[in-house]
Amino acid sequence: MLNVLIVDDNKLVRKGLIALMPWQQFGLQVVGEAANGEAALQFLQQNEVDLIFTDLMMPVMSGIELMRAVRMRYPHIWLVVLTFHQDFEYVQEALRIGAIDYIVKTQLEKENLEDVLSRIVGRINADSTIGHDAKRAGSKIGKWGAGNRIGYAFFSIRPGAVLERCGLRLQEDAGDWTEVDNGLWLWMSEGPEEEAERALRRLTDGVDDIAILRLHGIAELDEAEVMKWLREFRDRQFFYRMEPGRSVYEVSVMHERQGSPIVFDEDVRSMRERWLSLYWVNNDEVFHDWLADIERLRLPQATLESIFYSAVREWERTLSVKALPGGDRIGSLPYWHDWVRWLRQMKTDILRMTSKSAYSKEVTDAIFKAADMIRQELNRPFGLVETAESVNMSRSYFSQCFKDIMGKSFNEYIRDQRMAKAVELLEYTNLPINRIAETIGYPNEKYFSRIFRGQMGQSPSEYRQLRRQGAQSSDG
């Protein structure tokens, strides 16, 4: 029986799929549902899932972003796309990421539901490269047993590094070996420590890009507990501990199990909100403090990816650019030191983009602060004089500095920010047009629609309809 997770921001769609599909007939069972990509990643941290059905258009974290994160963190999971329309661009991107199929929601009632699941299960069965059975087999539950047994864990440091040669040697060597997860092995040596070390060198000779953990204090632990802890340690603790050039780590299992900080929802919300701003770009002390806070909390990588997927989109909107250099690298940053290097490069690139003149740090900070105020409070009116006074600058000097640093005038910037937010709300929510107008600071729907049409060439309603249905004709 394969475990299925349904991800869609529409509760009726989720409940409908769960109720209507003949899951058990095809060896499937729905074990959970989520309203967006971030909630799905949180579910995956605590639950075993084999197959995900995900919508593409969702708030907080889209289906495409979720798929990229799943491919990185959970490569054994199969992906099926749910979409309102056959949007060629989005579907092609989903297939490139690794989706095995896609379902057009509006055509489900026209299709035989048994045929849909039969097609999907057939593709899963044809995909012999994943090896679910081998990955899930492991060792039987139970204590490690008596004796002076030494535990080692080793796993791929870089995505795609496979321990095939090491695995073959493990099978030939004395002791118990288990493939705990994709690229994660646990080996229990039965001999003295000196023999274990010699065997370890032989096992890993010529095998690159792996980390070796000498596991202390596991003699009395249940095997299932150790394997569960190993997955969590690799995905959360080792993410921060990994050091380039180092391959062997001493780990006390009991200490590590007790040492993970508790992360509350408020911690994540606060972290997300601060990184949405550009305050850190021009302030080295703040930048290093914020990095230290992430490391202190030991945020899970999936949470970190969700925070910075949102942050990059907000930085692009704040800077009025279509795509920041390196903004698409989030799914390929396997360890914390990679993230730090990426953030430093983003900091350098953003500073270069906004340093087109010799303004002081204080002036640049003031303009970033004003831009952040606009971002956070799009629903209220902004005046040039009022905003300039709020950052202790004169009207004329603020206006000049804002245009030089942000690349457009104050009024153009506010309009473009509101249009970008409007597009997001039209695409990813079902809010009525008058609510969207209110949310982004326009006095009424009529005025908002006139501005939107002037910028986008169509009304908000036409834009939403075309985004959701217009691409159907591309696939006939």
VOROVEX-579145 format. One record per residue (C-alpha): x, y, z. Coordinates in steps of 0.02 Angstrom, whole numbers, plus 50000, padded with zeros to 5 digits. Layout:
N
XYZ ...
//
This chain:
476
500005000050000 500725016849946 500425032250054 499665047349965 499675065750013 498435077949931 499015096149919 497795109449860 497265126349930 495435122249890 494705111750030 493265105649921 494495099249791 495485089849924 493935082050000 493225077949829 494805068849773 494905059149935 493085053749926 492905050249740 494515041549689 494535022449706 496195022849802 496185005649884 495754997049721 497495002049660 498474999149820 498435017349876 497885025650038 497735044250075 498695047850236 498565066750237 498085083050154 498845100550150 498275117650093 499945123550022 501735118349989 502395123850158 501085113850252 501505098750142 503355099850185 502935100650369 501855085050350 503275075950262 504445079050409 503345068050519 502515055750401 502975042750271 502325047350098 502575038649931 501515048949812 500995067249811 499565074849711 499895093649710 499035108949639 500155121449548 499325137849596 499375139649786 499735153849908 501225153750028 502185140649928 501675135349752 501615117849684 503165120749577 504135126449729 503505111549828 504045099649690 505795106849686 505945104949875 505285087049871 506485082149732 507915088549839 507395081850010 506315066649968 506875060149798 505935043649822 504235052149819 503245051849656 502345067749602 500715070449509 500135088049462 498365094649486 497915109849381 496375119749333 496975121249154 498225113649036 499465127849056 500855121848941 502235131949026 501815126149203 501485108149155 503115107149057 504055114249207 503225101449321 503705087249204 505505093549196 505585093449386 505005075349388 503105074049388 502535057249320 500815063549267 499605078249275 497735079249301 496645093449237 495345096049374 494015102749255 494115086649153 494065074249298 492195072049283 492425067749099 493745054649135 493545037549208 494305039249382 494895021249376 495825024949214 496685039849295 497345029849442 497755014949332 498835026049222 499735033649371 500055017049457 500655009849292 501955023649277 502495020649457 502725002249423 503715006049266 504885017449362 506145004649423 507495017249471 506735023049634 506835006649728 505505009949861 505494992249926 507364992349957 507295009150042 505845004450154 506444987150200 507794991550326 508064979950474 506744972750586 506234982350742 507164977450899 508614981251015 510364980750945 510764966451061 512184962951180 514024964951146 515224979051111 514504984150943 515055000050859 513875010350754 514315020450600 513215030150483 513745037050317 512785046250185 512975056450028 513515074250059 513055080649887 511435077449792 511645063249670 513165055549756 512725037249773 513645025149887 513545010549768 515335004449789 515235007249975 513584998049984 514274982749895 515744982150015 514564983850162 513594968650107 515204958550096 515874964350264 515514957350436 514174966150539 512424972350511 512094984950374 510494993950331 510035006350196 509005017950305 508525029950166 509085035349995 510985037450012 510955034550202 511765018950272 511925012050448 513294999450488 513514989950650 515224982250670 515354966750779 517234967250812 518384978050917 518514996550875 520224994550793 519524981650673 518014992550640 519125007250594 520144996650474 518554989950396 517885007650383 519415013550288 519254998850170 517405001750145 517585020150103 519195019550003 518915028649840 517155034049886 516995052949877 515745065349945 515175055750098 515045059750283 515475046750414 514685047750587 515435038050732 513885034750836 514125034651024 512815028851149 511675018251040 511865001251127 510225002451222 509205011051089 507895002850983 508455000750803 506905009550737 507255024350851 509035025650787 508505025050605 507165038350634 508425049250725 509695047050585 508485053950457 508085068750568 509925071850608 510405071750424 508975083350376 509125095750520 510675094550631 511975089150503 511315102250384 512115115150500 513615104850559 514305099850390 516035107350359 516835107450186 518355096050182 517865086150336 517225068350320 517195060750497 516085067150639 515935061050819 514105060650870 513295056651037 511565050250992 510815053151164 511495070951172 510905075250998 509175068251030 508975079851178 509845094851102 508705100250958 507925117250996 506035118450992 505455129550850 503765137950874 502645144450736 502965162150796 504845159550772 504565154650591 503345168950560 504565181450635 506005174550532 504975175050373 504425193050402 506165199950437 506945192050283 505575198950170 506355216150196 508015222350124 508605229550290 509975216250302 510745220650133 511595236650187 511905232050370 513275219350404 512905217950590 511065214250560 511505201850422 512655191850536 511425192550681 510025185850573 511125171750508 511585167450688 509735166850735 509385154250597 510835143450653 510305144550836 508535138850796 509155124950682 507705127950565 507335112550459 507925114450281 506165113150212 505645127850322 507165137650267 506755134550085 504965140350111 505545156350197 506765160950060 505645155949914 504465169249981 505885181350019 506625180649844 504935184349766 504735199149884 506495205649849 506135204749663 504515214149687 505335227249799 506735229949673 505535229149525 506545215749436 505875200349349 507185188649421 508665191149537 510305182749487 510435166649586 508655167649648 508265150649572 509655141649668 508665138449828 508255120549781 510095116549754 510825122449921 511095106450020 511975113250176 511995128650285 513705134450227 513005134150049 511565145050107 512745157350191 513795158750034 512205161049930 511525174550044 513185183850041 513155183449852 511345189549850 511865203649967 513275208549850 512165207849695 510775218149773 512005231149836 512745232149661 511005234549587 510555248449710 512245257249717 512155266649554 512715282649640 513825287549784 512465288849916 512975285450095 512465269950190 511265280550293 510365286750138 510255269450061 509585262550226 508255276250229 507675272050053 507625253350093 506605257450248 505375267550145 505215253450017 504915241150158 503555252250231 502685252250062 502835233350048 502085230250219 500665242750207 500065242850027 498265244550089 498505262450147 498845278450048 500635284550035 501155302450008 502875308149956 503015321450092 502395309850230 503555295750180 505065307250164 504735314150338 504595296650410 506405293250359 507015310750406 507335317050231 506725332150135 505415329350000 506505334049851 508065324849910 507055309249955 506225309449784 507905310549695 508735297249803 507255285349788 507285286049598 509175283749589 509225269149711 507605259949669 507665263449482 505975272249468 505025286749543 504125285449709 502385285349631 502885273049494 503615261549627 502005261549730 500945258249576 502055243849519 502085236049692 500195236549697 500055229049524 501255215049569 500255211149726 498635211849627 499305199249501 499815187649643 498095188749724 497205186149559 498235170749517 498375162249686 496765166849779 494895167649748 494695184749828 493365195349741 494015210149641 493355223149764 494285214549907 495895214449806 495685233049770 495465236449956 496945225250003 498165234649892 497595252149936 496375257549800 494785266549855 493605256049749 493515242249620 493165254049475 494745264349503 495795248749530 495145240849369 495545256549269 497345256949334 497545238149308 496905238949129 498095253449093 499585243149153 499105225549100 498015228748947 496515219349019 495345220349167 495715210649328 494285198649292 494915195449115 496675192749180 496095179949309 495015170749182 496395169949052 497675163649178 496525149649232 495705144749069 496535153148921 497935140448903 496735125848873 496755129148687 498645126248680 498355107648705 496805106948600 
//
